[in-house]
Amino acid sequence: SAVLGEIEATLGQVKGNRSLQRMLLEPIRAQAGSRDEPEFRRSFLTLMVCQSLGGRVDQAVPAGAGIEFFAAALDVFDDVEDLDASESLWRKYGRAQALNAANALLMLAQLAVARLKLKKVDDSTITRVMETIARHGTTACAGQHYDLAWESQPFIHEAQYFKMTRMKSASLVECACCVGAVLANVDEKTVSSFSLFGRNLGIAAQI
C-alpha cells in the first residue's frame, strides 16, 4: 500500500542499524493485523476522511504514515507499562530495547509528517497536523494515567470507564480523522464534526 511504502521510506532515515529498522516494523505490522497484507486502519481513516472532503489522498499519505508510527510508539509504551502482550517488543528484546524503539517511533512520526513538504503541503497545514497529533497524544497519555491509577481498584464507575476510554483509546482514532480533515483544508466546524465521529468510533471499537 501507499502508506506502507511511505513507512518504509521514512524508516530509511534510521541509518546504519538494520536490526533496529526490522524491530521498528514489528509493532507497526502487529497493529495492522497482518505481515503479508497489512491493513492500516487508523491511516485508512485519515485518507478516507481527506478524500471524502475533497482533499488529495496522495498528499495525506505521509501523515497516514506518521499516524501509524505514533500509534505504534504508544502501543510499545503501553505494553511496557502494563507488562502484558506475549508478542510485545519488551518480551522479545527486553524493556530497555523496547523503550528505545518506542522513542525512535515517536521521532519517525515527526519525520513522516515533515515529508508532507514533499507533497507540496503548505507549512501552516503541516504545523496543524503536528499540533493535532501532539494534542491527541497528550490526551492518550492522560487516559493511560487513569488506567494505571485505577488498576488497583476493585471497581470503577461506568462514567470513569467511559472517561478513560474516550481519552486513552478513542483519542487515537479521533486524531486520525481530525488529521484527514485538516489536510482537506476544510472549516473548523467540519474538522470538529469529523473529530467527534472518530471519537465515537474509537469508543465503540474499544467497547
Accessible surface in RSA format (square Angstrom, percent):
REM  Atomic radii and reference values for relative SASA: ProtOr
REM  Chains: A
REM  Algorithm: Lee & Richards
REM  Probe-radius: 1.40
REM  Slices: 20
REM RES _ NUM      All-atoms   Total-Side   Main-Chain    Non-polar    All polar
REM                ABS   REL    ABS   REL    ABS   REL    ABS   REL    ABS   REL
RES SER A   1    97.76  82.6  35.64  47.6  62.12 143.1  56.24 119.8  41.53  58.2
RES ALA A   2    66.86  61.5  42.86  66.1  24.00  54.6  55.01  77.5  11.85  31.4
RES VAL A   3     7.62   5.0   7.42   6.7   0.20   0.5   7.42   6.4   0.20   0.5
RES LEU A   4    25.86  14.4  25.86  18.5   0.00   0.0  25.86  18.2   0.00   0.0
RES GLY A   5    37.77  46.6   0.00   N/A  37.77  46.6  30.82  84.6   6.94  15.6
RES GLU A   6    17.35  10.0  14.34  10.9   3.01   7.2   0.88   1.7  16.47  13.4
RES ILE A   7     0.00   0.0   0.00   0.0   0.00   0.0   0.00   0.0   0.00   0.0
RES GLU A   8    83.28  47.8  72.51  54.9  10.77  25.7  25.68  49.7  57.60  47.0
RES ALA A   9    45.64  42.0  24.73  38.2  20.91  47.6  37.16  52.3   8.48  22.5
RES THR A  10     0.00   0.0   0.00   0.0   0.00   0.0   0.00   0.0   0.00   0.0
RES LEU A  11     7.89   4.4   7.89   5.6   0.00   0.0   7.89   5.5   0.00   0.0
RES GLY A  12    39.45  48.7   0.00   N/A  39.45  48.7  28.84  79.1  10.61  23.8
RES GLN A  13    73.92  41.3  53.78  39.3  20.15  48.0  24.33  51.8  49.60  37.6
RES VAL A  14    24.63  16.2  19.91  18.0   4.72  11.4  24.63  21.4   0.00   0.0
RES LYS A  15   171.15  83.5 141.06  86.5  30.09  71.6 106.85  96.2  64.30  68.5
RES GLY A  16    89.28 110.1   0.00   N/A  89.28 110.1  44.83 123.0  44.45  99.6
RES ASN A  17    65.97  45.5  61.04  59.0   4.94  11.9  13.77  33.1  52.21  50.5
RES ARG A  18   180.19  75.7 174.86  89.1   5.33  12.7  56.02  76.6 124.17  75.3
RES SER A  19    64.87  54.8  58.23  77.7   6.64  15.3  36.59  77.9  28.28  39.6
RES LEU A  20    30.04  16.7  28.87  20.7   1.17   2.9  30.04  21.1   0.00   0.0
RES GLN A  21    35.40  19.8  35.06  25.6   0.34   0.8   8.77  18.7  26.63  20.2
RES ARG A  22   148.89  62.5 144.40  73.6   4.49  10.7  72.01  98.4  76.88  46.6
RES MET A  23    17.86   9.2  16.87  11.2   0.99   2.4  17.27  14.7   0.59   0.8
RES LEU A  24     0.00   0.0   0.00   0.0   0.00   0.0   0.00   0.0   0.00   0.0
RES LEU A  25    36.26  20.2  36.26  25.9   0.00   0.0  36.26  25.5   0.00   0.0
RES GLU A  26    38.22  21.9  32.65  24.7   5.56  13.2  19.36  37.5  18.85  15.4
RES PRO A  27    15.05  11.0   7.41   6.8   7.64  27.8  13.13  10.8   1.93  12.0
RES ILE A  28     0.00   0.0   0.00   0.0   0.00   0.0   0.00   0.0   0.00   0.0
RES ARG A  29    36.13  15.2  34.46  17.6   1.67   4.0   4.89   6.7  31.24  18.9
RES ALA A  30    77.84  71.6  47.30  73.0  30.54  69.5  60.19  84.8  17.65  46.8
RES GLN A  31    35.11  19.6   8.75   6.4  26.36  62.8  19.83  42.2  15.28  11.6
RES ALA A  32     1.52   1.4   0.00   0.0   1.52   3.5   0.29   0.4   1.23   3.3
RES GLY A  33    58.59  72.2   0.00   N/A  58.59  72.2  25.71  70.5  32.88  73.6
RES SER A  34    41.96  35.5  32.33  43.1   9.63  22.2  29.08  61.9  12.88  18.0
RES ARG A  35   164.05  68.9 152.02  77.5  12.03  28.6  63.33  86.6 100.72  61.0
RES ASP A  36   133.17  93.3 104.22 103.7  28.94  68.4  30.72  72.3 102.44 102.2
RES GLU A  37   138.39  79.5 131.52  99.5   6.87  16.4  49.30  95.4  89.09  72.7
RES PRO A  38    23.06  16.8   8.45   7.7  14.62  53.1   8.45   7.0  14.62  90.8
RES GLU A  39   109.33  62.8 103.45  78.3   5.87  14.0  38.91  75.3  70.42  57.5
RES PHE A  40    14.64   7.3   6.36   3.9   8.28  21.6   7.15   4.3   7.49  21.4
RES ARG A  41   138.12  58.0 131.65  67.1   6.47  15.4  69.11  94.5  69.01  41.8
RES ARG A  42    58.64  24.6  57.60  29.4   1.04   2.5  10.80  14.8  47.85  29.0
RES SER A  43     0.51   0.4   0.51   0.7   0.00   0.0   0.00   0.0   0.51   0.7
RES PHE A  44   123.09  61.6 120.53  74.7   2.56   6.7 122.96  74.5   0.13   0.4
RES LEU A  45    20.82  11.6  20.82  14.9   0.00   0.0  20.82  14.6   0.00   0.0
RES THR A  46     0.00   0.0   0.00   0.0   0.00   0.0   0.00   0.0   0.00   0.0
RES LEU A  47    28.32  15.8  27.80  19.9   0.52   1.3  28.08  19.7   0.24   0.6
RES MET A  48    72.32  37.5  67.39  44.6   4.93  11.7  46.20  39.3  26.12  34.6
RES VAL A  49     1.00   0.7   0.59   0.5   0.41   1.0   1.00   0.9   0.00   0.0
RES CYS A  50     0.62   0.5   0.62   0.7   0.00   0.0   0.00   0.0   0.62   0.7
RES GLN A  51   117.44  65.7 107.13  78.3  10.31  24.5  23.14  49.3  94.29  71.5
RES SER A  52    76.14  64.3  34.77  46.4  41.37  95.3  46.52  99.1  29.62  41.5
RES LEU A  53    45.68  25.4  22.98  16.4  22.70  57.1  28.48  20.0  17.20  46.3
RES GLY A  54    69.63  85.9   0.00   N/A  69.63  85.9  35.95  98.7  33.68  75.4
RES GLY A  55    17.73  21.9   0.00   N/A  17.73  21.9   7.63  20.9  10.10  22.6
RES ARG A  56   133.28  56.0 126.08  64.3   7.20  17.1  59.91  81.9  73.37  44.5
RES VAL A  57    46.77  30.8  42.90  38.8   3.87   9.3  42.90  37.3   3.87  10.5
RES ASP A  58    62.81  44.0  56.90  56.6   5.91  14.0  39.37  92.7  23.44  23.4
RES GLN A  59    31.75  17.8  31.75  23.2   0.00   0.0   3.04   6.5  28.70  21.8
RES ALA A  60     0.09   0.1   0.07   0.1   0.02   0.0   0.07   0.1   0.02   0.1
RES VAL A  61    11.26   7.4  11.26  10.2   0.00   0.0  11.26   9.8   0.00   0.0
RES PRO A  62     0.44   0.3   0.44   0.4   0.00   0.0   0.44   0.4   0.00   0.0
RES ALA A  63     0.00   0.0   0.00   0.0   0.00   0.0   0.00   0.0   0.00   0.0
RES GLY A  64     0.00   0.0   0.00   N/A   0.00   0.0   0.00   0.0   0.00   0.0
RES ALA A  65     0.00   0.0   0.00   0.0   0.00   0.0   0.00   0.0   0.00   0.0
RES GLY A  66     0.00   0.0   0.00   N/A   0.00   0.0   0.00   0.0   0.00   0.0
RES ILE A  67     3.45   2.0   3.31   2.5   0.13   0.3   3.31   2.4   0.13   0.4
RES GLU A  68     2.57   1.5   2.57   1.9   0.00   0.0   0.00   0.0   2.57   2.1
RES PHE A  69     0.00   0.0   0.00   0.0   0.00   0.0   0.00   0.0   0.00   0.0
RES PHE A  70    18.30   9.2  18.30  11.3   0.00   0.0  18.30  11.1   0.00   0.0
RES ALA A  71     0.98   0.9   0.98   1.5   0.00   0.0   0.98   1.4   0.00   0.0
RES ALA A  72     0.00   0.0   0.00   0.0   0.00   0.0   0.00   0.0   0.00   0.0
RES ALA A  73     0.00   0.0   0.00   0.0   0.00   0.0   0.00   0.0   0.00   0.0
RES LEU A  74    30.40  16.9  26.42  18.9   3.98  10.0  27.08  19.0   3.32   8.9
RES ASP A  75    51.28  35.9  49.81  49.6   1.48   3.5  16.94  39.9  34.35  34.3
RES VAL A  76     4.63   3.0   4.15   3.8   0.48   1.2   4.63   4.0   0.00   0.0
RES PHE A  77    42.74  21.4  42.59  26.4   0.15   0.4  42.69  25.9   0.05   0.2
RES ASP A  78    34.53  24.2  33.76  33.6   0.77   1.8  13.14  30.9  21.38  21.3
RES ASP A  79    28.98  20.3  28.98  28.8   0.00   0.0   1.23   2.9  27.75  27.7
RES VAL A  80    16.37  10.8  12.68  11.5   3.69   8.9  12.68  11.0   3.69  10.0
RES GLU A  81    83.97  48.2  56.96  43.1  27.01  64.3  29.40  56.9  54.57  44.6
RES ASP A  82    37.77  26.5  15.10  15.0  22.67  53.6   8.14  19.2  29.63  29.5
RES LEU A  83    79.49  44.3  65.78  47.1  13.71  34.5  65.78  46.2  13.71  36.9
RES ASP A  84    64.24  45.0  62.09  61.8   2.15   5.1  31.59  74.3  32.65  32.6
RES ALA A  85    46.82  43.0  25.30  39.0  21.52  49.0  39.42  55.5   7.40  19.6
RES SER A  86    87.06  73.6  68.10  90.9  18.96  43.7  42.60  90.7  44.46  62.3
RES GLU A  87   140.17  80.5 124.27  94.0  15.90  37.9  61.34 118.6  78.83  64.4
RES SER A  88     8.35   7.1   0.07   0.1   8.28  19.1   7.95  16.9   0.41   0.6
RES LEU A  89     7.82   4.4   4.40   3.2   3.41   8.6   4.40   3.1   3.41   9.2
RES TRP A  90    39.85  16.0  36.16  17.5   3.69   8.7  36.16  19.3   3.69   6.0
RES ARG A  91   124.36  52.2  90.43  46.1  33.93  80.8  21.12  28.9 103.23  62.6
RES LYS A  92   107.22  52.3  71.31  43.8  35.91  85.5  47.61  42.9  59.61  63.5
RES TYR A  93    85.56  39.9  61.12  34.8  24.44  63.6  52.19  39.2  33.37  41.1
RES GLY A  94    32.12  39.6   0.00   N/A  32.12  39.6  29.52  81.0   2.60   5.8
RES ARG A  95   130.03  54.6 124.35  63.4   5.69  13.5  30.60  41.8  99.44  60.3
RES ALA A  96    81.80  75.2  66.65 102.9  15.15  34.5  72.46 102.0   9.34  24.7
RES GLN A  97    89.34  50.0  87.92  64.3   1.42   3.4  20.07  42.7  69.27  52.5
RES ALA A  98     0.01   0.0   0.01   0.0   0.00   0.0   0.01   0.0   0.00   0.0
RES LEU A  99    71.15  39.6  71.15  50.9   0.00   0.0  71.15  50.0   0.00   0.0
RES ASN A 100    76.22  52.6  72.67  70.2   3.55   8.5  16.72  40.2  59.50  57.5
RES ALA A 101     0.01   0.0   0.00   0.0   0.01   0.0   0.00   0.0   0.01   0.0
RES ALA A 102     0.00   0.0   0.00   0.0   0.00   0.0   0.00   0.0   0.00   0.0
RES ASN A 103    74.66  51.5  74.53  72.0   0.13   0.3  18.96  45.6  55.70  53.8
RES ALA A 104    19.85  18.2  13.30  20.5   6.54  14.9  19.28  27.1   0.57   1.5
RES LEU A 105     0.00   0.0   0.00   0.0   0.00   0.0   0.00   0.0   0.00   0.0
RES LEU A 106    44.85  25.0  43.28  31.0   1.57   3.9  43.28  30.4   1.57   4.2
RES MET A 107   103.13  53.4 101.68  67.3   1.44   3.4  70.03  59.5  33.10  43.9
RES LEU A 108     3.01   1.7   3.01   2.2   0.00   0.0   3.01   2.1   0.00   0.0
RES ALA A 109     4.91   4.5   4.43   6.8   0.48   1.1   4.91   6.9   0.00   0.0
RES GLN A 110   101.70  56.9  98.49  72.0   3.21   7.6  35.72  76.0  65.99  50.0
RES LEU A 111    71.11  39.6  69.72  49.9   1.39   3.5  70.02  49.2   1.09   2.9
RES ALA A 112     0.00   0.0   0.00   0.0   0.00   0.0   0.00   0.0   0.00   0.0
RES VAL A 113     3.07   2.0   3.07   2.8   0.00   0.0   3.07   2.7   0.00   0.0
RES ALA A 114    45.54  41.9  36.91  57.0   8.63  19.6  39.01  54.9   6.53  17.3
RES ARG A 115    55.88  23.5  53.40  27.2   2.48   5.9  10.94  15.0  44.94  27.2
RES LEU A 116     0.00   0.0   0.00   0.0   0.00   0.0   0.00   0.0   0.00   0.0
RES LYS A 117   112.51  54.9 105.77  64.9   6.74  16.0  81.59  73.4  30.92  32.9
RES LEU A 118   120.62  67.2  97.33  69.6  23.29  58.6 101.76  71.5  18.86  50.8
RES LYS A 119    66.46  32.4  61.99  38.0   4.47  10.6  20.41  18.4  46.05  49.0
RES LYS A 120   175.74  85.7 148.61  91.2  27.13  64.6  98.69  88.8  77.05  82.1
RES VAL A 121    11.67   7.7   6.37   5.8   5.29  12.7   9.86   8.6   1.81   4.9
RES ASP A 122    71.53  50.1  62.04  61.8   9.48  22.4  48.21 113.5  23.32  23.3
RES ASP A 123    87.77  61.5  82.93  82.5   4.84  11.4  36.71  86.4  51.06  50.9
RES SER A 124    78.12  66.0  67.15  89.6  10.97  25.3  53.93 114.8  24.19  33.9
RES THR A 125     8.28   5.9   7.67   7.8   0.61   1.5   2.14   2.9   6.13   9.3
RES ILE A 126    15.53   8.8  15.53  11.6   0.00   0.0  15.53  11.2   0.00   0.0
RES THR A 127    68.52  48.7  67.54  68.5   0.97   2.3  42.45  57.0  26.06  39.4
RES ARG A 128    79.23  33.3  78.06  39.8   1.18   2.8  38.62  52.8  40.61  24.6
RES VAL A 129     0.00   0.0   0.00   0.0   0.00   0.0   0.00   0.0   0.00   0.0
RES MET A 130    75.29  39.0  68.86  45.6   6.43  15.3  42.02  35.7  33.27  44.1
RES GLU A 131    96.63  55.5  90.18  68.2   6.45  15.4  35.51  68.7  61.12  49.9
RES THR A 132     4.72   3.4   4.72   4.8   0.00   0.0   0.00   0.0   4.72   7.1
RES ILE A 133    12.99   7.4  12.99   9.7   0.00   0.0  12.99   9.4   0.00   0.0
RES ALA A 134    58.82  54.1  50.22  77.5   8.60  19.6  57.91  81.6   0.91   2.4
RES ARG A 135   129.92  54.5 123.78  63.1   6.14  14.6  70.67  96.6  59.25  35.9
RES HIS A 136    13.63   7.4  13.45   9.3   0.18   0.5   9.16   9.4   4.47   5.2
RES GLY A 137     5.48   6.8   0.00   N/A   5.48   6.8   5.48  15.0   0.00   0.0
RES THR A 138    92.27  65.6  85.32  86.5   6.95  16.6  74.17  99.6  18.10  27.4
RES THR A 139    47.44  33.7  43.00  43.6   4.44  10.6  25.33  34.0  22.12  33.4
RES ALA A 140     6.50   6.0   5.02   7.7   1.48   3.4   5.40   7.6   1.10   2.9
RES CYS A 141    76.21  57.6  67.13  74.9   9.08  21.3  28.33  71.8  47.88  51.6
RES ALA A 142    39.80  36.6  30.78  47.5   9.02  20.5  38.40  54.1   1.41   3.7
RES GLY A 143     0.00   0.0   0.00   N/A   0.00   0.0   0.00   0.0   0.00   0.0
RES GLN A 144    18.79  10.5  18.79  13.7   0.00   0.0  18.73  39.9   0.06   0.0
RES HIS A 145   122.64  67.0 119.05  82.8   3.59   9.2  73.24  75.5  49.40  57.5
RES TYR A 146    58.87  27.5  58.87  33.5   0.00   0.0  30.03  22.6  28.84  35.6
RES ASP A 147    28.25  19.8  27.56  27.4   0.69   1.6   0.14   0.3  28.11  28.0
RES LEU A 148    69.21  38.5  54.54  39.0  14.66  36.9  54.72  38.4  14.48  39.0
RES ALA A 149    52.47  48.2  28.60  44.1  23.87  54.3  41.05  57.8  11.43  30.3
RES TRP A 150    34.55  13.9  28.90  14.0   5.66  13.3  14.82   7.9  19.73  32.0
RES GLU A 151   110.29  63.3  75.49  57.1  34.79  82.8  37.65  72.8  72.63  59.3
RES SER A 152   105.11  88.8  68.94  92.0  36.17  83.3  57.93 123.3  47.18  66.1
RES GLN A 153    80.78  45.2  65.41  47.8  15.37  36.6  22.68  48.3  58.10  44.1
RES PRO A 154   143.70 104.7  99.19  90.4  44.50 161.8 112.37  92.8  31.32 194.7
RES PHE A 155   139.94  70.0 125.26  77.6  14.68  38.2 130.32  79.0   9.62  27.5
RES ILE A 156    45.34  25.8  33.06  24.6  12.29  29.6  33.84  24.4  11.50  31.2
RES HIS A 157   116.19  63.5 115.45  80.2   0.73   1.9  69.77  71.9  46.42  54.0
RES GLU A 158   132.57  76.1 119.19  90.2  13.38  31.9  40.70  78.7  91.87  75.0
RES ALA A 159    77.96  71.7  62.16  95.9  15.80  35.9  70.31  99.0   7.64  20.2
RES GLN A 160    46.74  26.1  45.42  33.2   1.32   3.1  20.35  43.3  26.39  20.0
RES TYR A 161    68.49  32.0  68.49  39.0   0.00   0.0  58.67  44.1   9.82  12.1
RES PHE A 162    73.75  36.9  73.57  45.6   0.18   0.5  73.57  44.6   0.18   0.5
RES LYS A 163    80.61  39.3  80.28  49.3   0.33   0.8  38.44  34.6  42.17  44.9
RES MET A 164    27.88  14.4  27.88  18.5   0.00   0.0  26.09  22.2   1.79   2.4
RES THR A 165     2.60   1.9   0.86   0.9   1.75   4.2   1.75   2.3   0.86   1.3
RES ARG A 166    95.43  40.1  93.55  47.7   1.88   4.5  23.98  32.8  71.44  43.3
RES MET A 167    32.79  17.0  32.59  21.6   0.20   0.5  30.53  26.0   2.26   3.0
RES LYS A 168    45.11  22.0  42.38  26.0   2.73   6.5  28.82  25.9  16.29  17.4
RES SER A 169    29.24  24.7  19.09  25.5  10.15  23.4  15.93  33.9  13.31  18.6
RES ALA A 170     0.00   0.0   0.00   0.0   0.00   0.0   0.00   0.0   0.00   0.0
RES SER A 171     1.15   1.0   1.15   1.5   0.00   0.0   1.15   2.5   0.00   0.0
RES LEU A 172    15.11   8.4  14.04  10.0   1.07   2.7  14.30  10.0   0.80   2.2
RES VAL A 173    21.20  13.9  21.20  19.2   0.00   0.0  21.20  18.4   0.00   0.0
RES GLU A 174    19.72  11.3  19.72  14.9   0.00   0.0   0.04   0.1  19.68  16.1
RES CYS A 175     1.07   0.8   1.07   1.2   0.00   0.0   0.70   1.8   0.36   0.4
RES ALA A 176     0.00   0.0   0.00   0.0   0.00   0.0   0.00   0.0   0.00   0.0
RES CYS A 177     0.00   0.0   0.00   0.0   0.00   0.0   0.00   0.0   0.00   0.0
RES CYS A 178     4.20   3.2   4.20   4.7   0.00   0.0   0.00   0.0   4.20   4.5
RES VAL A 179     0.00   0.0   0.00   0.0   0.00   0.0   0.00   0.0   0.00   0.0
RES GLY A 180     0.00   0.0   0.00   N/A   0.00   0.0   0.00   0.0   0.00   0.0
RES ALA A 181     0.00   0.0   0.00   0.0   0.00   0.0   0.00   0.0   0.00   0.0
RES VAL A 182     1.62   1.1   1.26   1.1   0.37   0.9   1.45   1.3   0.17   0.5
RES LEU A 183    11.38   6.3   2.34   1.7   9.04  22.7   2.34   1.6   9.04  24.3
RES ALA A 184    15.28  14.0   0.00   0.0  15.28  34.8   0.84   1.2  14.44  38.3
RES ASN A 185   105.11  72.5  75.52  73.0  29.58  71.2  28.59  68.8  76.52  74.0
RES VAL A 186    34.36  22.6  18.77  17.0  15.60  37.6  25.62  22.3   8.74  23.7
RES ASP A 187    87.60  61.4  73.23  72.9  14.37  34.0  50.65 119.2  36.95  36.9
RES GLU A 188   105.51  60.6 101.78  77.0   3.73   8.9  66.67 128.9  38.85  31.7
RES LYS A 189   170.60  83.2 160.40  98.4  10.19  24.3 108.63  97.8  61.97  66.0
RES THR A 190    33.05  23.5  30.30  30.7   2.75   6.6  14.69  19.7  18.36  27.8
RES VAL A 191     7.75   5.1   7.75   7.0   0.00   0.0   7.75   6.7   0.00   0.0
RES SER A 192    67.22  56.8  58.59  78.2   8.64  19.9  34.59  73.6  32.64  45.7
RES SER A 193    62.15  52.5  50.56  67.5  11.59  26.7  31.31  66.7  30.84  43.2
RES PHE A 194    50.80  25.4  50.10  31.0   0.70   1.8  50.80  30.8   0.00   0.0
RES SER A 195    10.38   8.8  10.38  13.9   0.00   0.0   7.09  15.1   3.29   4.6
RES LEU A 196    88.29  49.2  88.29  63.2   0.00   0.0  88.29  62.0   0.00   0.0
RES PHE A 197    93.08  46.6  86.49  53.6   6.59  17.2  92.40  56.0   0.67   1.9
RES GLY A 198     0.00   0.0   0.00   N/A   0.00   0.0   0.00   0.0   0.00   0.0
RES ARG A 199    71.83  30.2  71.83  36.6   0.00   0.0   6.85   9.4  64.98  39.4
RES ASN A 200    81.64  56.3  76.00  73.4   5.64  13.6  27.15  65.3  54.49  52.7
RES LEU A 201    70.34  39.2  65.35  46.7   5.00  12.6  69.58  48.9   0.76   2.1
RES GLY A 202     2.26   2.8   0.00   N/A   2.26   2.8   0.54   1.5   1.71   3.8
RES ILE A 203    28.22  16.1  28.22  21.0   0.00   0.0  28.22  20.3   0.00   0.0
RES ALA A 204    66.11  60.8  47.99  74.1  18.12  41.2  52.29  73.6  13.82  36.6
RES ALA A 205    81.65  75.1  42.27  65.2  39.37  89.6  54.95  77.4  26.70  70.7
RES GLN A 206    96.02  53.7  73.96  54.1  22.06  52.5   7.23  15.4  88.79  67.3
RES ILE A 207   121.94  69.4  72.67  54.1  49.27 118.7  84.79  61.1  37.15 100.8
END  Absolute sums over single chains surface
CHAIN  1 A    10488.4       8698.0       1790.4       5925.1       4563.3
END  Absolute sums over all chains
TOTAL         10488.4       8698.0       1790.4       5925.1       4563.3
